[in-house]
Amino acid sequence: MTLTELRYIVTLSQEEHFGRAADRCNVSQPTLSVAVKKLEDELDIALFERSKTRVSPTPMGEKIVAQAQRVLEQASTIKDIAIMGKDQLGSPLKVGAIFTIGPYLFPTFIPHLQALAPNMPLYVEEGFTATLRQRLRKGDLDVIIVALPFTEADVVTQKLYEEPFVVSLPAKHRLAQQASISSADLADENVMLLGPGHCFRDQIIEACPSILNKSSNDVTATAEGSSLETLRHMVASGIGITVLPESAAISRYKEDALVIRPLADTNATRTVALAWRASFPRHKAVDALREAILKGQKASQ
């Protein structure tokens, strides 16, 4: 039994397809299939049920895959401990951020991090909270940037900053004449939101419950966007209005096309935080990342 074989069965359990699992593991499908069968023979138990359309873990296979995941996490920790004895700012740092934070935060803090830790290679990626959570647990990412609340066993979170929500709307919209906009003002508007799966969508609905259709409990919206940038372009096209985190509201449009107004509700904010495994030993790298982010935020204000 090897760590490679354990990684294969964990990936196969997630993908439920030999081809996709092999692609993720950067091996050929026959190589992965042979390794999985070898492990099943060694354990003398079927780990997966195979059909023409999908592959799924057996009841005992689910338990073994869960244990394999824990073993892989511990193996990653061993590597981290070894790195701890070296230069904590000399090894790559893998950082993930949710889609509604990454595009706006990365450009502001990366130059500062490069100045603080010039010998530390940086790898960044964006994803949904659920995806980043899994990649953090597996050791594929060292630190993630998320919006609170965020809870995960054996993961440390630390608040970075509070970010208010603002309303983006066409300059000729009737609400553009107001100095600020309340959630009640949005009740009869075509408020465009991100699609399901984005935590920012849920935060907006929680902060502005008036945008819910009282009769059907559905969101009153003419359209949904796949990104905040898509929503901004849709607003500029006159389709409707939207609510954005302040960092995403900096307009590239002329003042006579698109305007930003504060959202008056006091609870219309989100808390941005860092999260990392409690076992992650490179505390200086986390400290440098935190300092760079805060410097970037201060410079952009």
C-alpha positions as CSV (number, residue, x, y, z in Angstrom):
1,M,0.0,0.0,0.0
2,T,1.5,3.3,-1.1
3,L,0.5,7.0,-0.7
4,T,0.1,7.1,-4.5
5,E,-2.5,4.3,-4.4
6,L,-4.3,6.1,-1.6
7,R,-4.3,9.3,-3.6
8,Y,-5.8,7.4,-6.6
9,I,-8.7,6.0,-4.6
10,V,-9.5,9.4,-3.0
11,T,-9.5,11.0,-6.4
12,L,-11.5,8.3,-8.0
13,S,-14.1,8.6,-5.2
14,Q,-14.4,12.3,-5.9
15,E,-14.6,12.0,-9.7
16,E,-16.6,8.7,-10.0
17,H,-14.9,8.2,-13.3
18,F,-11.6,6.5,-14.1
19,G,-10.7,8.8,-17.0
20,R,-11.3,12.1,-15.0
21,A,-9.5,10.7,-12.0
22,A,-6.5,9.7,-14.1
23,D,-6.4,13.2,-15.6
24,R,-6.3,14.8,-12.2
25,C,-3.6,12.4,-11.1
26,N,-1.6,13.1,-14.3
27,V,-1.4,9.4,-15.2
28,S,-2.9,7.2,-17.8
29,Q,-6.3,5.5,-17.2
30,P,-4.8,2.0,-17.3
31,T,-2.1,3.0,-14.7
32,L,-4.8,4.2,-12.3
33,S,-7.0,1.2,-12.9
34,V,-4.2,-1.3,-12.3
35,A,-3.2,0.5,-9.1
36,V,-6.8,0.5,-7.7
37,K,-7.2,-3.2,-8.5
38,K,-3.8,-3.9,-6.9
39,L,-5.0,-2.2,-3.7
40,E,-8.3,-4.1,-3.8
41,D,-6.4,-7.4,-4.1
42,E,-4.1,-6.5,-1.3
43,L,-7.0,-5.6,1.0
44,D,-9.1,-8.5,-0.3
45,I,-12.1,-6.3,-0.6
46,A,-14.0,-4.4,-3.4
47,L,-13.5,-0.6,-2.9
48,F,-15.6,0.5,-5.8
49,E,-18.7,-0.6,-7.7
50,R,-18.1,-0.3,-11.5
51,S,-20.8,0.3,-14.2
52,K,-20.7,1.7,-17.7
53,T,-21.7,5.2,-16.6
54,R,-20.0,5.7,-13.2
55,V,-17.8,4.4,-10.5
56,S,-18.9,4.6,-6.8
57,P,-17.4,3.5,-3.5
58,T,-18.8,0.4,-1.8
59,P,-20.0,1.0,1.8
60,M,-16.6,-0.4,3.1
61,G,-14.8,1.5,0.3
62,E,-16.3,4.8,1.6
63,K,-14.7,4.1,5.1
64,I,-11.4,3.2,3.6
65,V,-11.4,6.3,1.3
66,A,-12.2,8.5,4.3
67,Q,-9.2,7.0,6.2
68,A,-7.0,7.4,3.1
69,Q,-7.9,11.1,3.0
70,R,-6.8,11.5,6.6
71,V,-3.5,9.6,5.9
72,L,-2.8,12.0,2.9
73,E,-3.4,15.0,5.1
74,Q,-1.0,13.7,7.7
75,A,1.6,13.0,5.0
76,S,1.3,16.6,3.8
77,T,1.9,17.7,7.4
78,I,5.1,15.7,7.5
79,K,6.3,17.7,4.5
80,D,5.3,20.9,6.1
81,I,7.2,20.0,9.3
82,A,10.3,19.4,7.2
83,I,9.9,22.7,5.5
84,M,9.6,24.4,8.9
85,G,13.3,23.6,9.6
86,K,14.2,25.5,6.5
87,D,13.6,29.1,5.4
88,Q,9.8,29.6,6.0
89,L,9.8,32.4,3.4
90,G,11.9,30.5,0.8
91,S,9.4,27.8,-0.2
92,P,6.3,28.2,-2.4
93,L,3.1,29.5,-0.7
94,K,-0.2,28.3,-2.3
95,V,-3.0,30.7,-1.7
96,G,-6.7,30.3,-2.7
97,A,-9.5,32.9,-2.6
98,I,-13.2,32.8,-3.3
99,F,-14.3,34.1,-6.7
100,T,-15.7,37.4,-5.2
101,I,-12.4,38.2,-3.5
102,G,-9.5,36.9,-5.6
103,P,-9.7,39.2,-8.7
104,Y,-9.8,42.3,-6.6
105,L,-7.5,41.4,-3.7
106,F,-4.7,39.6,-5.6
107,P,-3.5,42.6,-7.5
108,T,-3.4,44.8,-4.4
109,F,-1.4,42.5,-2.1
110,I,1.0,40.5,-4.4
111,P,3.4,43.4,-4.9
112,H,3.6,43.9,-1.2
113,L,4.2,40.2,-0.5
114,Q,6.9,40.1,-3.1
115,A,8.6,43.0,-1.3
116,L,8.2,41.3,2.1
117,A,9.3,37.8,0.9
118,P,11.1,38.2,-2.4
119,N,12.4,34.5,-2.3
120,M,8.9,33.0,-1.7
121,P,7.2,31.8,-4.9
122,L,3.5,32.4,-4.8
123,Y,0.8,30.3,-6.4
124,V,-2.8,31.7,-6.4
125,E,-6.1,30.3,-7.5
126,E,-9.8,31.1,-7.2
127,G,-12.7,28.8,-6.4
128,F,-16.0,28.3,-4.5
129,T,-15.7,28.1,-0.7
130,A,-16.5,24.4,-0.7
131,T,-13.8,23.6,-3.3
132,L,-11.2,25.7,-1.4
133,R,-12.2,24.0,1.8
134,Q,-11.4,20.6,0.3
135,R,-8.1,21.7,-1.3
136,L,-7.0,23.2,2.0
137,R,-7.8,20.0,3.9
138,K,-5.9,17.9,1.3
139,G,-2.8,20.2,1.4
140,D,-3.2,21.4,-2.1
141,L,-3.5,24.9,-0.7
142,D,-1.7,26.4,2.3
143,V,-3.9,29.4,3.0
144,I,-7.3,30.4,1.7
145,I,-9.1,33.8,1.8
146,V,-12.8,33.5,2.5
147,A,-15.7,35.4,3.9
148,L,-16.8,34.5,7.4
149,P,-18.5,32.5,8.8
150,F,-16.1,29.7,8.0
151,T,-15.7,26.7,10.2
152,E,-13.7,23.6,9.7
153,A,-12.1,21.1,12.1
154,D,-8.4,21.7,12.8
155,V,-8.4,24.9,10.7
156,V,-7.5,28.3,12.1
157,T,-9.3,31.5,10.9
158,Q,-8.2,35.1,11.4
159,K,-10.2,38.2,10.5
160,L,-8.5,40.5,8.0
161,Y,-11.0,43.3,7.4
162,E,-14.7,44.3,7.1
163,E,-16.0,45.2,3.7
164,P,-19.2,47.1,3.2
165,F,-21.7,46.3,0.4
166,V,-22.6,49.0,-2.1
167,V,-25.2,49.3,-4.8
168,S,-24.2,49.6,-8.5
169,L,-26.8,51.1,-10.8
170,P,-27.2,53.1,-14.1
171,A,-26.6,56.8,-13.6
172,K,-30.1,57.5,-14.9
173,H,-31.8,55.1,-12.5
174,R,-34.3,56.8,-10.1
175,L,-32.3,55.6,-7.1
176,A,-29.1,57.2,-8.3
177,Q,-30.5,60.6,-7.0
178,Q,-30.2,59.3,-3.5
179,A,-27.1,59.7,-1.4
180,S,-27.5,56.1,-0.1
181,I,-29.8,53.2,-0.7
182,S,-31.5,51.0,1.9
183,S,-32.5,47.3,1.4
184,A,-36.1,48.4,1.5
185,D,-35.5,50.5,-1.6
186,L,-34.5,47.3,-3.5
187,A,-37.8,45.6,-2.9
188,D,-39.3,46.4,-6.3
189,E,-36.1,46.5,-8.2
190,N,-34.6,44.0,-10.6
191,V,-31.7,43.0,-8.4
192,M,-29.2,40.8,-10.2
193,L,-27.2,38.3,-8.2
194,L,-24.6,35.7,-8.6
195,G,-25.8,32.2,-9.3
196,P,-26.3,29.5,-6.6
197,G,-23.1,28.2,-5.0
198,H,-21.6,31.7,-4.4
199,C,-21.6,32.6,-0.7
200,F,-21.8,36.3,-1.6
201,R,-25.3,35.6,-3.1
202,D,-26.4,34.2,0.3
203,Q,-24.9,37.2,2.2
204,I,-26.8,39.6,0.0
205,I,-30.1,37.9,0.5
206,E,-29.4,37.8,4.3
207,A,-28.5,41.5,4.3
208,C,-31.3,42.6,2.0
209,P,-34.3,40.3,2.7
210,S,-36.6,42.7,0.9
211,I,-35.3,41.5,-2.5
212,L,-37.1,38.2,-1.8
213,N,-40.5,37.8,-3.5
214,K,-42.8,37.6,-0.5
215,S,-45.3,35.2,-2.3
216,S,-42.8,32.7,-3.6
217,N,-39.7,33.3,-1.5
218,D,-37.7,33.6,-4.7
219,V,-35.2,36.3,-5.5
220,T,-36.6,39.1,-7.6
221,A,-34.1,39.2,-10.4
222,T,-34.1,39.4,-14.1
223,A,-30.8,37.6,-14.5
224,E,-28.0,35.9,-12.7
225,G,-24.3,36.3,-13.4
226,S,-21.4,34.0,-13.2
227,S,-19.1,36.6,-11.8
228,L,-19.2,40.1,-10.3
229,E,-17.7,41.5,-13.5
230,T,-20.6,40.0,-15.5
231,L,-23.0,41.7,-13.1
232,R,-21.3,45.1,-13.5
233,H,-21.5,44.8,-17.3
234,M,-25.2,43.9,-17.1
235,V,-25.8,46.9,-14.9
236,A,-24.0,49.1,-17.4
237,S,-26.2,47.7,-20.1
238,G,-29.3,48.9,-18.3
239,I,-30.7,45.4,-17.5
240,G,-31.0,46.1,-13.7
241,I,-29.0,46.9,-10.6
242,T,-26.8,44.8,-8.3
243,V,-25.2,44.8,-4.9
244,L,-21.4,44.4,-4.8
245,P,-18.6,44.3,-2.2
246,E,-16.9,47.6,-2.1
247,S,-13.6,46.2,-3.6
248,A,-15.4,45.1,-6.7
249,A,-17.3,48.4,-7.2
250,I,-14.5,50.5,-8.5
251,S,-16.0,51.5,-11.8
252,R,-14.2,51.5,-15.2
253,Y,-17.3,53.1,-16.7
254,K,-17.8,56.8,-17.1
255,E,-19.7,58.6,-14.3
256,D,-22.6,59.2,-16.6
257,A,-23.0,55.5,-17.3
258,L,-22.7,53.8,-13.9
259,V,-22.7,55.0,-10.3
260,I,-22.1,53.5,-6.9
261,R,-24.2,54.3,-3.8
262,P,-23.7,53.1,-0.2
263,L,-26.0,50.5,1.1
264,A,-27.4,52.1,4.2
265,D,-28.2,49.0,6.3
266,T,-25.6,48.7,9.1
267,N,-25.3,44.9,8.7
268,A,-24.7,45.0,5.0
269,T,-21.0,44.0,5.2
270,R,-18.9,40.9,5.0
271,T,-15.8,39.9,7.0
272,V,-12.9,38.7,5.0
273,A,-10.5,36.3,6.7
274,L,-7.5,34.0,6.3
275,A,-7.9,30.3,7.0
276,W,-5.1,27.7,7.3
277,R,-4.6,24.2,8.8
278,A,-3.7,24.3,12.5
279,S,-0.8,22.0,11.7
280,F,0.6,24.3,9.0
281,P,4.1,25.2,10.4
282,R,5.1,28.1,8.3
283,H,3.7,30.9,10.5
284,K,6.1,33.5,9.1
285,A,4.6,32.9,5.7
286,V,1.1,33.4,7.0
287,D,2.2,36.5,8.8
288,A,3.8,37.9,5.7
289,L,0.7,37.2,3.7
290,R,-1.5,38.9,6.3
291,E,0.8,42.0,6.4
292,A,0.8,42.2,2.6
293,I,-3.0,42.1,2.4
294,L,-3.5,44.8,5.0
295,K,-0.9,47.0,3.3
296,G,-2.7,46.5,0.0
297,Q,-6.0,47.3,1.5
298,K,-4.7,50.5,3.1
299,A,-3.0,51.6,-0.2
300,S,-6.2,51.1,-2.2
301,Q,-8.4,53.1,0.2
